[in-house]
Amino acid sequence: MLTRAQIDTAVAAALAEDAPWGDATSEALIPSAATARADLVAREPGTFAGGEVFAAAFALTDPRVEVVLHAADGDAFVSGDVLATVTGPARAVLTAERVGLNFVQRMTGIATVTARYVAEAAHTGARIVDTRKTTPGLRAFEKHAVRCGGGHNHRYSLSDAVMAKDNHLGVLTAQGLSVTEALRQAVDRLPHTTHVEVEVDRLDQIEPVLAAGIGTIMLDNFSLDDLRAGVAQVAGRAIVEASGGVNLDTVRAIAETGVDVISVGALTHGARAIDLGLDLHVQA
C-alpha cells in the first residue's frame, strides 16, 4: 500500500533535487501574481497510475495549487484524454511540472505494460506478479503501479518471506546436507506464518524440494514442455511459479501451461514512460 508519508517523502526529495535553491527561470520570467491552468493530457493510450503522486508535486511546491484528477488509478484512457487539471500560481505550476510528470509518466508506463501482460493471461488462472527489480527508493511507487495495471505484488522486500535460489541452495548443500534436509531444518526454525519459496531449474529437483514441505516452487527458465510436466508433477502440493524468459510474446503460452504465478521483472525494470503532456495556459 502506497502511503501518504511515502509519497510526501519521495516527492519532497525530488523537488529538492530539481530546484534546490528555487526555480531561477520561473522567478526571473513569470510575474509573481500570474496564475495558470494546465491540463494533463494523454499523448497515447494507457492505464493511469500515480494521480496522488502527481498532485503531491504541486501541493508540496505551493499549497495554493489545486489539482483535480479526472482519472483514477487503474483507469484506461485513450490519446487526447484529459487526466487531470492543475490551477494556481503560475510559478509553482511551472516549478512542479517536471517532477509531477516524471512520477506519473513512469508509474503510468508500468501500469500500462502490466495491463498488457494481464490481458494476455486473463483466460487462464495465472497471476501476473512483479519482482524486486525496481528503481532504488521507488519500490513502493512501482509496485503500486503494477497493482493499478491489474497485476499483483511478489514479496516487497527480503524481510517478507524466505525465497531460496540456486546460490542459497549451493551454500546449504556444501555443508553436507541434502536439499530436503537443509530446507527442513530451515523451515523448522521459522515461524509458522513465514512463507517459503524455492527456485529450481530442473525437473529432478522438484521432489526433493516438495519433500521439505515448501509452499511455493519456482520453475526458473523452464521450457513450455517442462513447465507442463512440472505442474503435473507438483500436482497441487505447492503453488507453482514460472520465471525467466517471460515477455509479451511468451506470457500467453506460459500461462496456458497451468502455472499459478508468472513473475515478470520487465514490469518494472523495462517499462517505458508513457507520453503525457502538461498543456499550460498562463494568465495575467
C-alpha positions as CSV (number, residue, x, y, z in Angstrom):
1,M,0.0,0.0,0.0
2,L,1.4,3.4,-1.1
3,T,1.1,5.7,1.9
4,R,0.9,9.5,2.2
5,A,4.2,9.5,4.1
6,Q,5.9,7.6,1.3
7,I,4.5,9.9,-1.3
8,D,5.4,13.1,0.5
9,T,9.0,11.9,1.4
10,A,9.8,10.9,-2.1
11,V,8.2,13.8,-3.9
12,A,9.8,16.3,-1.5
13,A,13.2,14.8,-2.2
14,A,12.6,15.0,-5.9
15,L,11.5,18.7,-5.7
16,A,14.6,19.5,-3.6
17,E,16.8,17.7,-6.2
18,D,15.2,19.6,-9.1
19,A,15.0,23.1,-7.5
20,P,17.5,23.2,-4.6
21,W,17.6,27.0,-4.5
22,G,14.3,27.7,-6.3
23,D,13.3,27.9,-9.9
24,A,15.6,30.5,-11.4
25,T,13.7,30.6,-14.7
26,S,10.2,31.0,-13.4
27,E,11.3,33.5,-10.8
28,A,13.0,35.6,-13.4
29,L,10.4,35.4,-16.1
30,I,7.0,34.8,-14.6
31,P,5.2,37.6,-12.6
32,S,4.5,36.6,-9.0
33,A,0.8,37.4,-9.4
34,A,0.3,35.4,-12.6
35,T,-1.9,32.3,-12.4
36,A,-2.0,29.3,-14.7
37,R,-4.3,26.5,-15.7
38,A,-2.8,23.3,-17.1
39,D,-4.3,20.0,-18.4
40,L,-2.5,16.7,-18.0
41,V,-3.2,15.3,-21.5
42,A,-2.5,11.7,-22.8
43,R,-0.5,11.6,-26.0
44,E,-1.1,7.8,-26.3
45,P,-3.4,5.2,-24.8
46,G,-2.6,3.5,-21.5
47,T,-3.6,2.7,-17.9
48,F,-3.3,5.5,-15.4
49,A,-1.3,5.3,-12.2
50,G,0.2,7.9,-9.8
51,G,-2.5,10.5,-9.6
52,E,-1.9,11.3,-6.0
53,V,1.8,11.4,-6.5
54,F,1.3,13.9,-9.4
55,A,-0.9,16.1,-7.2
56,A,1.6,16.0,-4.4
57,A,4.3,17.6,-6.5
58,F,2.2,20.7,-6.8
59,A,0.8,20.7,-3.3
60,L,4.3,20.5,-1.8
61,T,5.5,23.3,-4.0
62,D,2.7,25.6,-3.1
63,P,-0.5,24.6,-1.3
64,R,-2.5,27.2,-3.3
65,V,-2.2,25.0,-6.3
66,E,-5.3,22.8,-6.9
67,V,-5.2,19.5,-8.8
68,V,-8.4,17.9,-9.9
69,L,-7.9,14.3,-11.1
70,H,-10.2,13.2,-13.9
71,A,-8.9,9.6,-14.0
72,A,-8.5,7.3,-11.1
73,D,-5.5,4.9,-10.7
74,G,-6.2,1.8,-12.8
75,D,-8.4,3.6,-15.3
76,A,-7.8,3.0,-19.0
77,F,-7.5,6.1,-21.2
78,V,-7.0,7.0,-24.9
79,S,-4.9,9.5,-26.6
80,G,-6.3,13.0,-26.1
81,D,-8.0,12.3,-22.8
82,V,-7.5,15.0,-20.1
83,L,-6.4,13.1,-17.0
84,A,-6.0,16.0,-14.5
85,T,-6.4,19.8,-14.3
86,V,-4.0,22.0,-12.4
87,T,-4.7,25.6,-11.4
88,G,-2.9,28.0,-9.2
89,P,0.1,30.4,-9.1
90,A,2.0,30.1,-12.4
91,R,5.4,30.0,-10.8
92,A,4.5,27.0,-8.7
93,V,2.8,25.1,-11.5
94,L,5.9,25.5,-13.7
95,T,8.3,24.6,-10.9
96,A,6.5,21.4,-10.0
97,E,5.7,20.4,-13.6
98,R,8.7,18.1,-14.4
99,V,8.7,16.3,-11.1
100,G,5.0,15.7,-11.3
101,L,5.3,14.4,-14.9
102,N,8.3,12.2,-14.1
103,F,6.4,10.3,-11.4
104,V,3.1,10.0,-13.3
105,Q,4.7,9.1,-16.6
106,R,6.9,6.4,-15.0
107,M,4.0,4.9,-12.9
108,T,1.6,5.0,-15.8
109,G,4.1,3.3,-18.0
110,I,4.4,0.4,-15.5
111,A,0.6,0.2,-15.1
112,T,0.2,0.2,-18.9
113,V,2.6,-2.6,-19.6
114,T,1.3,-4.6,-16.7
115,A,-2.2,-4.4,-18.1
116,R,-0.9,-5.9,-21.3
117,Y,0.6,-8.9,-19.6
118,V,-2.6,-9.4,-17.5
119,A,-4.7,-9.3,-20.7
120,E,-2.5,-12.0,-22.3
121,A,-3.1,-14.3,-19.3
122,A,-6.7,-13.4,-18.5
123,H,-8.2,-16.6,-19.9
124,T,-6.1,-18.7,-17.5
125,G,-5.8,-18.9,-13.8
126,A,-2.2,-17.5,-13.8
127,R,-1.5,-14.4,-11.7
128,I,1.0,-11.8,-13.1
129,V,3.4,-10.6,-10.4
130,D,6.3,-8.2,-10.2
131,T,9.8,-8.7,-8.8
132,R,12.3,-6.8,-6.7
133,K,13.9,-5.4,-9.9
134,T,12.7,-1.9,-9.0
135,T,14.3,1.6,-9.0
136,P,16.1,2.0,-5.7
137,G,14.0,4.2,-3.4
138,L,10.9,4.0,-5.6
139,R,9.8,0.4,-5.0
140,A,6.5,1.3,-3.3
141,F,5.6,3.5,-6.2
142,E,6.4,1.0,-8.9
143,K,4.7,-1.9,-7.1
144,H,1.6,0.3,-6.6
145,A,1.7,0.9,-10.4
146,V,1.7,-2.8,-11.0
147,R,-1.4,-3.2,-9.0
148,C,-3.0,-0.3,-10.9
149,G,-2.4,-2.4,-14.1
150,G,-4.2,-5.4,-12.7
151,G,-1.1,-7.3,-11.6
152,H,-0.1,-8.5,-8.2
153,N,3.0,-7.9,-6.0
154,H,5.6,-10.6,-5.2
155,R,7.3,-10.1,-1.8
156,Y,8.0,-6.4,-1.1
157,S,11.5,-7.0,0.4
158,L,14.0,-9.6,1.6
159,S,12.3,-9.4,5.0
160,D,8.8,-10.5,3.8
161,A,9.4,-14.2,3.0
162,V,12.0,-16.9,2.6
163,M,13.0,-17.4,-1.1
164,A,15.8,-19.8,-1.7
165,K,17.5,-19.5,-5.0
166,D,20.3,-21.6,-6.6
167,N,23.1,-19.7,-4.7
168,H,21.4,-20.2,-1.4
169,L,21.0,-23.9,-2.0
170,G,24.6,-24.2,-3.2
171,V,25.8,-22.8,0.2
172,L,23.4,-25.1,2.1
173,T,24.4,-28.3,0.3
174,A,28.1,-27.5,0.6
175,Q,27.6,-28.2,4.3
176,G,27.0,-31.9,3.5
177,L,23.2,-31.9,3.8
178,S,20.7,-32.9,1.2
179,V,18.4,-30.2,-0.2
180,T,15.5,-31.8,1.6
181,E,17.3,-31.9,4.9
182,A,18.7,-28.4,4.6
183,L,15.3,-27.0,3.7
184,R,13.5,-28.9,6.5
185,Q,15.9,-27.6,9.1
186,A,15.4,-24.0,7.8
187,V,11.6,-24.4,7.9
188,D,11.7,-25.8,11.4
189,R,13.5,-22.6,12.6
190,L,10.9,-20.3,11.0
191,P,7.6,-19.0,12.5
192,H,4.7,-20.9,11.1
193,T,3.5,-17.7,9.4
194,T,6.6,-17.3,7.2
195,H,6.0,-18.4,3.6
196,V,8.9,-20.3,1.9
197,E,9.6,-20.4,-1.8
198,V,12.3,-22.4,-3.5
199,E,13.7,-22.0,-7.1
200,V,14.6,-25.0,-9.2
201,D,15.9,-25.2,-12.7
202,R,15.4,-28.9,-13.5
203,L,12.5,-31.3,-13.1
204,D,14.5,-33.7,-11.0
205,Q,14.9,-31.0,-8.3
206,I,11.2,-30.8,-7.7
207,E,10.6,-33.8,-5.5
208,P,13.4,-33.1,-3.0
209,V,12.1,-29.6,-2.6
210,L,8.5,-30.7,-2.2
211,A,9.5,-33.3,0.4
212,A,10.6,-30.4,2.7
213,G,7.0,-29.0,2.8
214,I,7.7,-25.9,0.7
215,G,4.8,-23.5,0.0
216,T,5.8,-22.3,-3.5
217,I,8.2,-23.7,-6.0
218,M,9.6,-21.5,-8.8
219,L,10.3,-23.2,-12.1
220,D,13.1,-21.0,-13.5
221,N,13.7,-20.8,-17.2
222,F,11.8,-24.0,-18.0
223,S,10.7,-24.8,-21.5
224,L,7.0,-24.9,-22.1
225,D,7.0,-28.7,-22.1
226,D,8.9,-28.8,-18.8
227,L,6.6,-26.3,-17.3
228,R,3.6,-28.5,-18.1
229,A,5.5,-31.5,-16.8
230,G,6.4,-29.6,-13.6
231,V,2.8,-28.5,-13.0
232,A,1.7,-32.1,-13.4
233,Q,4.5,-33.3,-11.1
234,V,3.7,-30.8,-8.3
235,A,0.0,-31.8,-8.7
236,G,-1.3,-29.1,-6.3
237,R,1.1,-29.8,-3.5
238,A,2.6,-26.3,-3.8
239,I,2.0,-23.0,-5.6
240,V,3.8,-23.2,-9.0
241,E,5.6,-20.0,-10.2
242,A,7.1,-19.6,-13.6
243,S,10.1,-17.2,-14.0
244,G,12.6,-16.3,-16.7
245,G,12.1,-15.8,-20.4
246,V,8.8,-14.0,-19.9
247,N,7.8,-11.3,-22.3
248,L,4.7,-10.2,-24.1
249,D,5.4,-12.7,-26.9
250,T,5.7,-15.7,-24.5
251,V,3.5,-14.9,-21.5
252,R,0.3,-16.3,-23.0
253,A,1.9,-19.7,-23.7
254,I,3.5,-19.8,-20.3
255,A,0.1,-19.1,-18.6
256,E,-1.5,-21.9,-20.6
257,T,0.9,-24.5,-19.1
258,G,-1.2,-24.3,-15.9
259,V,1.2,-22.4,-13.6
260,D,-0.3,-20.4,-10.8
261,V,2.0,-17.4,-10.9
262,I,4.2,-15.7,-13.5
263,S,6.8,-13.3,-12.2
264,V,7.9,-10.6,-14.7
265,G,10.9,-8.4,-13.9
266,A,10.1,-6.3,-17.1
267,L,7.0,-4.9,-15.5
268,T,9.2,-2.5,-13.5
269,H,12.8,-2.6,-14.9
270,G,11.8,-2.5,-18.6
271,A,8.7,-0.3,-18.6
272,R,8.8,2.8,-20.9
273,A,7.4,6.1,-19.5
274,I,4.1,6.9,-21.1
275,D,3.9,10.1,-23.1
276,L,1.8,12.5,-21.1
277,G,1.9,16.3,-21.5
278,L,1.1,19.2,-19.4
279,D,-0.7,21.8,-21.6
280,L,-0.3,25.1,-19.7
281,H,-2.1,28.5,-20.1
282,V,-0.5,31.3,-18.1
283,Q,-2.9,34.1,-17.2
284,A,-2.0,37.7,-16.1
